[in-house]
Structure formats: C-alpha cells, structure tokens
Amino acid sequence: MQVMSEGWYEISLKMHRKYGGKIEVLPKVPISSLKDFAVWYTPGVAEPSRSISKDPDLSFELTSRWNTIAVVTDGTRVLGLGNIGPEASYPVMEGKSMIFKYLGE
C-alpha cells in the first residue's frame, strides 16, 4: 500500500509543478477593448454599487455573491497534515476550492 501512496505523491507534485496550482480566476463578461472597463469598472460600476447600497439583497442579483465562497486558513489545522502554516496549506485550500466549484455547479 505504501508504494501506491508514494506513486500518487510523486504524480501530484509533478502535476502541481506543471500547472502552478489548480485554480484560476477568469472574467465571465466580454472584454474586447479597454472601453469595456468603463462598464465593468469605472465609471459604470457606480450604478450597481449605488443600487446595492440602497438594497443589499441586490448583491445576490448584481454580483457573483450568490455563487462565491472563500476558503480561509492560517494553516494550523490542516486535515491529515496538522500545523503546516498558511503557505504549505495553500495546495490543500486550492483543492477544496476546486472540489466546491466542481461539485457545486
């Protein structure tokens, strides 16, 4: 059984190095020129922000809040690894995020 575990560890390390992690953030909106930022950022973003300030429930309609999570850790209690610190826990947190995204859609 130990040989199989070591094989998975070696493959995992190789794949983490190849991809530089497991997750990325990509825009959902079309961006074809710098002018698009006037809609998605400033000055256009002011109107959704003003609307949400009047009715906070609109944040579920006008932002990705309805389908967003945060995985936060200081790395002191990582399942199966213990106190490994925040940097070393990052691959585990990326994996959790990937699982939530994959299984949550």
Contacts in CASP RR format, 6 or more apart in sequence:
PFRMAT RR
TARGET T0000
AUTHOR 0000-0000-0000
METHOD contacts of the structure
MODEL  1
MQVMSEGWYEISLKMHRKYGGKIEVLPKVPISSLKDFAVWYTPGVAEPSR
SISKDPDLSFELTSRWNTIAVVTDGTRVLGLGNIGPEASYPVMEGKSMIF
KYLGE
16 22 0 8 1.000
16 91 0 8 1.000
21 91 0 8 1.000
21 94 0 8 1.000
22 91 0 8 1.000
22 94 0 8 1.000
22 95 0 8 1.000
22 97 0 8 1.000
22 98 0 8 1.000
23 94 0 8 1.000
23 95 0 8 1.000
23 97 0 8 1.000
23 98 0 8 1.000
23 101 0 8 1.000
27 40 0 8 1.000
28 64 0 8 1.000
29 36 0 8 1.000
29 40 0 8 1.000
30 36 0 8 1.000
31 37 0 8 1.000
31 40 0 8 1.000
38 44 0 8 1.000
39 45 0 8 1.000
48 58 0 8 1.000
48 62 0 8 1.000
48 63 0 8 1.000
51 58 0 8 1.000
51 62 0 8 1.000
52 58 0 8 1.000
52 59 0 8 1.000
52 62 0 8 1.000
52 63 0 8 1.000
59 65 0 8 1.000
60 66 0 8 1.000
69 97 0 8 1.000
69 100 0 8 1.000
71 93 0 8 1.000
71 96 0 8 1.000
71 97 0 8 1.000
71 100 0 8 1.000
73 86 0 8 1.000
73 89 0 8 1.000
73 93 0 8 1.000
74 85 0 8 1.000
74 86 0 8 1.000
75 82 0 8 1.000
75 83 0 8 1.000
75 84 0 8 1.000
75 85 0 8 1.000
75 86 0 8 1.000
75 88 0 8 1.000
75 89 0 8 1.000
76 82 0 8 1.000
76 83 0 8 1.000
76 85 0 8 1.000
77 83 0 8 1.000
78 84 0 8 1.000
78 85 0 8 1.000
78 88 0 8 1.000
78 89 0 8 1.000
78 92 0 8 1.000
79 92 0 8 1.000
81 88 0 8 1.000
81 89 0 8 1.000
81 92 0 8 1.000
END
